[in-house]
Amino acid sequence: RLRLHDGKLIKDRRYHLRTYPNCFVAKELTDWLIDHKEAPDRETGIRLMQKLMDHYIIHHVCDEHSDYKDAKLLYRFRKDDGTFPLSKDVKVFMRGQSLYEKLVSVEESILKVREENSVKYQRTFLGCEMVDWLIQEGEVENRQEAVELGQALLEHGIIQHVSNRHHFFDSDILYHFWINFRRRRRLTELLNENSSRALSESPDSPFCLRKLNPEPGNTSFLSVQTNKEIKIVSAVRRSSITSLSGNSNSYFSAAPTLVFPPVAECNPKSVLKRPVTNEELLSPGAPYVKKTLTIVGDAVGWGFVVRGGRPCHIQAVDPGGPAAAAGMKVCQFVFSVNGVYVLHLDYQTISSLIMTGPRTLVMEVMEAIE
């Protein structure tokens, strides 16, 4: 958008005795994309602009066309006419970018290269350092507010614990910025995003299988300014691309991905030694204890398999995944998901409930007393 302003492709234009401010001609923009090697051909250029329309970044000046046409039609960036939707997700992203730019531009920044368990990490900081800095810079009023901001940034994939083991805390735990906001991104990266996260018909729970070599997700384009509006943000997914309805505005990178690598298959045979009923679980004096697990999904999922129904049980747990770190074990029974009682549901329904919920998953499980 800013490059188009600089190149005078975005300007006030007159059509049928009416002036349309800050708009561009679709055909001219397609030419520009090819000339500046942002697109190899017109077809790709059209697909890229359609992506921006789908993400509510550009629109036809009169909203008479819902698709992008490579013609002498006028379109406009929503940032230029005040119609860009500033959702909570977008505000978190903008706040994260603002903080990042502020941190990397000062001398003696708390962002440093650090090593943990023989692995070097870029752009790292201690949780307590970030809290101190946020208060010192007037970004927040107190430590609790700083922690809530840090948790919001983590839940949206902007920062992460270096080994994905912890949420954000006011402590000496090491975190890093997962997104490098200064990396030059090309428009064609938009076409690499998955257009849908629909539930698969696979017999395995879709959120449990994990990539062997996950790649960081791509981040879309935003022109942002300093924004201090965010104080408390509820736990939501890092990107709306994880919603079952498809891509509405994927502004954040590395959302928990639902992947089905061919090398990973869950054993369809139940790990339970014998069937267990809800009545048995809930009967007075039953040898089961209820535990609450908080699981923060990482870039490739939560790391467990749920199977069965009425009640469902944990079939498998990735030993290196977030679920294992939270204390999940095989043979536990799923009592509730994000406050919803689920003992009467089958695993497909529970899968859907988890998929459409927040990235930070709160589960109550019932575990046999040994």
PyMOL commands that set and color helices and strands:
alter all, ss='L'
color gray80, all
select helices_A, chain A and resi 2-6+26-35+42-54+78-81+88-104+127-136+143-155+187-192+240-242+278-282+322-326+347-355
alter helices_A, ss='H'
color red, helices_A
select strands_A, chain A and resi 11-15+18-25+58-60+74-77+112-116+119-126+159-161+174-177+288-296+304-308+312-317+333-337+340-341+360-368
alter strands_A, ss='S'
color yellow, strands_A
deselect
rebuild
show_as cartoon
